Amino acid sequence: MPTKRYLAVWLSLLLLMTAVLSSCSIGEASKQAKADAKKTVRIGYQKNGPLIILKTRGTLEERLKPLGVTVEWYEFASGPPLLESLNAGSLDLGRTGDSPPIFAQASGSSLVYVAVGKPKSSGSGILVKQGSAIKTIGDLKGKTIGFAKGSSSHYFLVEALAEAGLTPSDIKPAYLSPGDARIAFEQGKIDAWIVWDPFTADAEKAAGARMLVSGEGLTTDRDFFLASEKFAEQHEDLVKIVVEEIQKASDWANAHPAELTKLLSSILGIDEASMQLAVERREYGLDALNEEIIAEQQQIADVFYELKIIPKKVNIAERVYKFKEKDESR
């Protein structure tokens, strides 16, 4: 009888301990879920990029509201400082041109590529004044050229010079943001200016600029969307939602060029004629981040390394985020 009594007591204690441990596990899981839950997505954008369309339409906020997630938007003049903030943990996602991610990776950044935009090379250009004696790329030798260091314009310059048998050492670089470069261009402090739409279109229409050569055949000048590696791994579903909404906003933009022109003209303070030109020569949307595009980006990185513009060789494929496939059987 004592043995049965002890056994009953022991079983009762065991059941009690199991219940307590189970409760603790559930509690810990609940705490972990709350810790993992992202209440705010911080996105870096440039006024001239596709994210401004998404931001203005507010569709991402609508999509995330039922999940209890809000969106914070942070504006940048160019890609390099945006990626610095992303790498520092001040942002979760952002968009830049093709070159900034390469410079960031060469500096030790752990950012990951999560999506890629369509080519937009016809809107990128090397600009000179209408009356400039510069008629060919070869005429740029010894001239002062304004562009944003580490931007897509940087690679465009390298390729354009190579086409003419020149190297970056054959010109005088003036590292300027688009706004500062516009002023320097109008004041005649630089001989040429390399920039992207809508700044290109605005300069052509309103600042007496002539496009010496566009980026066609020299660079694809794609948009790249990046995230911090930690954010992508912990909140992959949120990254997917953002990417899906970027594509939806792009579809709207392509289908409504007149509305888009008015929208961007108002936001950027650029006249509608200039904005219309920029809209007409661009297709918004995303392409598959496949081996061909990775090789395209790798070529840019290799050129920068060979010219000692970046300090070390980088492997683009290592920084392309691999989304997990959902198990549909569950």
N, C-alpha and C positions, 0 to 999 in steps of 0.2 A: 504493500500500500504506500509506504513512504516513497518508494521508487516511482510509482505512478504519479504521486503528488509532485515530486521534483520534476518529473517529465512534463507535467502540465504547466508548472511554473516556467520551466525552460522554454516551452513552446510559446507561452504568452509573451515572454521577454523577447523571443526571436521575432515574433510578429510585430511587437511594438518597435523594435529596432529597425525592422524592414520598412515599416510605415514612416518612421522618422527619416531614414535615409532616402526613401522615395520622395518624401516631402522636400527634403533638402535639395535633391537632384532637380526636382521640378522648379524649385525656387531659384536655383543657380541657372537653370536653363532659361527661365524667365528673365533673370538679370542679364544674361548673356545676350538674349534677343533684344532687350532694350539697349544694351551697349552697342550692338551691331546695327541697330536701326538708325538710318541716316535721316535726320529731320530737315536738313538744308543741303542743297546741291549748289556749290559755288562755281560759276562758269566765267571764264575769261573770254572776251570777245573784242573784235575791232569793228569800228563802225562800217567799214567797207566790206566786211565778210558776211557769209550766209547766216551767221548766228544772230545778226541784227534783225533779220527777217523773223526768225523764230522768236526772238525776244519781243519784238513789237506786236506780233500776232497773239502772244500769250497762250498759245496752245500747249506748251510744255507745262505751264503752271496748272492748266485745266486737267491735264493727264495725271499729274502727280498729286493733285489735291486730295483725291480719295485715299491715297496712301499716307496722308499726313506729312507730305514732303513739300517744302517750299523751295524757291529758286532765288539765288542772289546773283546778280550780274555785275561784272567788273570790266570797265573799258580800258583798253590799251592802245597806244598809237602804233605799235608794231609787235611782231612775234617774239623777238628775244626777251624783252622784259616780261611778257606774259608767261613765257616758259620758266623764267626765273622764279616768278611767284608760284607757279604750279609746282616746281621742284621744291620750293621752300615750304610747301604745305598750306599756302594761303588760298589755293584754288583746288578744285577737284577735277575739272575738265577745262579744255580750251582748244582753240583753233589757231593755226598759223599757216604760213606758206611752207614750201618744201625744205628750205635751208635751216631755219631755226632749230628744228628737232635734232639735226645733225650736230650743230654746234653744242647743243645742250648735252647730247650723248657723249660727245668728245670731252666734255667737261666733267663727266662722271654722273650725269643725271640718270635716274632710274625710271623716267617717264616711259609710257607705253603708247604705241599707236593703236587706236581703236576704230578708226574709220578714215576714208580718203575721198576727196571730192573729185569732180571731173576736171579735165584740162581747161585752162582759161588763158592760154598763151597769147591769143590775139589781142587781149586787153592789156598786156604788159608791153612796155616799149622803152626804147632809148630816145629821149626827147632832146631836140636842139631848137634854138630860135628859128623863126621863119627865114630870117635873113642871114643865118649862120653860114660860114664858108665850109662847115663840116658837111660833106656829102656822102661819105662812106665810113664804115667802121674803122678803116685804116687811118682816116683823118683824126681819129680820137687820140692818136699817139701824142704824148706830152700834154694832153689836155686835162683839165680838172673835171672830174665826174662825180656828181652827187648821188648817193644811194645809202640805204640803211644797211649797216654792217651786219652780216649774219642773216640777212633776209633773203627772200627768193630773188630779189634784184641782184644780189651778190653773185649768185650762180649764173644768172642770165648774163651778167657782165663778163664773167670768166669765159663762158661759151662763145659769146659774141666776139670777144677779143681773139680767141683761139681760131675762130673762123677766118679772121683777117691776118693770122700769123703773129698775133701779139700776145703778150702776157700781162697780168695785173701790174707788173713792175714798169710797164710802158706808159702807164697813165698816173695821174695824181688823184688819189681817192679823197673824197670829202664825205665822211660818214655823217649823214644827216637823216633825221626823221622826215617823212613826207611833208609835214607842215613847214619845217625849217628849210627843206630843199626847195619848196615852191618859192619861198621868199628869196632865197639865194639865186634861184634860176631867173626870176623876174628882175632882180637887181644886177644880173650879169656877173655874179661872183663865181658861178660855175659854168663851164662850157656845155655840159650835157647833164641830163638828169634821167635816172632809171627808176621807174616806178610802175605801179599796177593800177588798173581801173578801180574806182572811178576817177582817181587822181589824174590818170593819163588822159582820159576823155575831157576832163575839166580843163586841163592845161592846153589841150588841142583847141578847144572851143573858146576858152576865155583868156588864155595867157600867151597867145601867139606862139604856141609850140608846134613843131613839126616832128612827126614820128620818123626817126631815122631808120629804125627797123623794129618790128614787133618780135615777140618771143616765139612765133611760129617757126618750127623746125629747129629751134635752139633749146627750148625748155617746155615742159608741159605745164609748169607753174601750177601745180595742184594744191588744194587745201588739204591739210592733215589735221585730224582731230585726235587729241592726246589726253591721257588721264594719268594721274599718279598711279603707280603700280598697286599701292596699297588700296586705293579707292576702287580700282577695277576688280581686284580680287575679292574685296569685302562686299561690294555693291554692284555686282555684274548686271543684275536685273535693271538697276537704275541707269547704267551705261547704255544698255540695249534700248531702253525707253527714250533716252536723249537722242541716240542715233536714229531711231525710227521717226521721231518728231522732226529731226533735221531733214530727213528725206521728204516728209509730208510738207514741210514748209517750202522745200525746194520745188516740189511738184506744183504747189500753189504759185510760186514765183514764175515758173516757166509758162504756166497757163494764163497768167494775168500780167503781161508786160507793161501795159499802160498804168495799171494800179501800182505795180511795183515801182515804176519810174517816179510817180508822184510821191509814193511813200519814202523812197530813198532820197529823193530831191529835198524833201522836207527835213528829214533826219540829218542829212549831211550838209545842208546849206549849199547844195550845188544846183545850178539852174537845170531845168527839165531837159533842155536840148542836150546838154553834156551827159546827163544821167541816162537819157534815152539811148545814146550811143553806147554807153557802157553796158546797158541791159541787153541791147541787140546783139552784142558780140560775146555774150556769155550764156552758157547753159548751166543751171544750178542742178545739184544732185550728187549722189554718191556712187562710186564704183566699188567693185569687190576688191578688197585689199589682198590681191593675189600675188603669186610669185613674180609676175611680170612687173607689177608696180613696185614690189619690194626691190627688184633688180634695178628699176628706174631710179629709185631713191638711193640705192647702194652706189650707183654710178656717180651721183652727185657727191656723195660722201668720199668716194675714192679720188675724185678730181680735187676736192678740197684738201685731202691728205697729201696728194702728190705735189700740190703747190705750197704745202706747209702752211695752209690757212687754218687748219685744225691741227692740234698737237699729236693726235694719235689716230690710228686706223680704227674704224668702228664697224660693227656688224649689225646692219639694220634689222635683219630677221630676228635677232635676239630680243629686240624691243617691240615686236609686233605681238599684241595681246591675243592669246588663243581662247576664244569663248568656249565655254563648256557646252557640250550637247546635252539637251534635256532628255531624260529617260521618259519617253511617252507611255511606257507600260505602267508607270506608277500612278 
